[in-house]
């Protein structure tokens, strides 16, 4: 009897010990330390036992599944996965302490979208839309400056551009700029092919504007000398006339428009009269002459633009609508409806935002940024 009781307690002890071993709490898998990457996309493993992921693969025969973690786990099902014609179902297992976490993957194989429009994407090369060039994989021929500007407008909330936008410097010959976009399910890269042709060499000539400026200085010196002589010889009437001419030269300045960026308000070669910035204040809507670094040549030049934003204004363009401090603006002076990328900027105390009236053919603050007050030289009075 005692032997039977001893065996009974012995077996009971084994059963209790076994129960305790299997019922001991195990360390839970730290999801935050687990990164699952399918192709170029990172997917999320949820804290429950099963997770699901849907991925679109563009024109690929296989796709890589990679799990990165510092957890002590076993991975089953990672590596290169061959894709079937339409849909591939694949299970990725993460095993820790005999507990399985299963990631059910559904990989859909699709053709590459032929046009950025399919992603809700409009691509701008300088100010021109180039979606058709990207869709047909055509090369853009360009023979202007070495500097170009790329930007996009996105209407699909699921689309992001992950590559660089903004200014690019081209080399002579063939250039390829990658434009990488990321959607809910995949990453895709368009190659923007640009053939940069060298500018035609021109015979160097003396800048006529430089000669005119030199002549103006000589005339002002002669004018001052004449005024002093008239005053000494008591020719007060003529002195007053010469004084008015001198003041006119200092306060006012004649200009001639070069280009079409301000059409239909101002046209190419149209003359105008401006007042020096020292003798006037600026308000929204004023047409001004600014002296800035040209985006294309990186040299200083005069430009004629309209003041859109004043110091401390918030400027926002969304879906081709201009907002200033949250208020939608009606721009009746535009040559045509604006077709541009989205942007937002808040101006500093001494900054102005300038744009051309021919918005789709204008290099302005959308590209070279806000303008300092000191860079605005005069304001248009008459045209």
Residue, then its C-alpha position, 0 to 999 in steps of 0.5 A: x500500500x505504501x509503495x502504491x502511495x509513493x508511486x501515486x505521489x511520484x506521478x502526481x509530482x511529475x504531472x504538476x511539474x509538467x503543468x507548471x513548466x508549460x504554464x509558465x509565462x513566456x516572453x511576448x514577441x516585441x512587435x516594435x523590434x520586428x521589421x518586415x520588408x516585401x520588395x521596397x515596402x515595409x509592412x506591419x505585423x500586428x499583435x494578434x496571431x495573424x496578420x495580412x498584407x496585400x502588395x502590388x508588384x509591377x512587372x516582376x518575376x520575383x520579389x524579396x521578403x526580408x525580416x529584420x529583428x534582434x528578437x530570438x525568433x525563427x523565420x520561415x518563408x523569407x527570401x526570394x519568392x517567385x511570382x505567379x501570373x496574377x496572384x501569389x499567396x504566401x505565408x511568412x511565419x515568425x516562431x518564438x517559444x513554440x508560438x507562431x505568428x503568421x503573415x498571410x501575403x497576397x501579392x498581385x502582379x500588374x503591368x507598370x502604369x503607363x502614365x503618371x496620371x494613373x497615380x494622380x501625379x502631374x510632373x512639371x519640368x520647369x513650368x511644363x507638364x511632361x506626363x506624356x514624355x514619361x508615359x512614352x519614355x521619350x527624351x526631352x531635348x533642352x538647349x537652354x541653361x544648365x539648371x532646370x526645375x522639377x516638381x509635382x502635383x499630387x491628387x491621390x492621397x496614397x501617392x508619395x514622391x520619395x526622390x529629390x524635387x527642385x533644382x537640378x544641374x544638367x551636363x551636356x549630352x544625355x541626362x537621366x533623373x529618377x523620379x521615384x513614387x510610393x503608393x500603398x502597395x509598391x514603389x516605382x521609378x520613372x526615368x526622366x531622360x533629358x538631352x542637354x544640347x550645348x547653346x549656340x556660340x555667339x560672338x561676344x558683343x558689348x552690352x548696350x545696357x552697360x553703355x546706356x548706364x555709363x551715359x546716364x552717369x556722365x549725363x548726371x555729372x554734367x547735369x550737376x555741373x550745369x546746375x552749379x554753374x547756373x546757380x552761381x550765375x543767378x540763372x534761377x529759372x534754368x536751375x529749377x528746370x535742371x533740378x527737376x530733371x535731376x530729381x526725375x532721374x533719381x526718383x523715376x526709371x523707365x523700363x522695357x519688358x523682356x518676355x511674356x511672363x506678365x501677359x496679358x498685363x504687360x507684353x514683350x518690349x512694352x515700355x513702362x515708368x517705375x518709381x524708385x523703391x525708396x520713395x514708395x510703399x508696396x502693397x499686394x497686387x503691385x507690379x514691381x521690378x526686382x533684381x535677383x539671382x536668375x535661376x537659370x544662369x545664376x547671375x543677377x538680372x531684373x525681373x518684372x512680377x506682381x506682388x502676391x504675398x506680403x511680409x508674414x503672409x502664409x501663401x498656399x497653392x492647392x489644386x491650382x487655387x491660391x490661398x493667402x492666410x487661408x483665404x481663397x484668392x480670385x485672380x482676374x488678371x491671369x492670362x489662363x487658369x493656373x496649372x502648377x504644383x502644390x506649395x506652402x510658405x510662410x514669409x518672414x518680416x522682410x520677404x515678398x512672394x512674387x509671381x507672373x500673370x502668365x502663371x504657366x510660363x513664369x519663373x517666379x517665387x515658386x521656383x527661386x523662393x521669397x524675395x527680400x525687400x531690398x531686392x525690389x528696386x521699383x514699382x510700376x506707375x504707368x505702362 
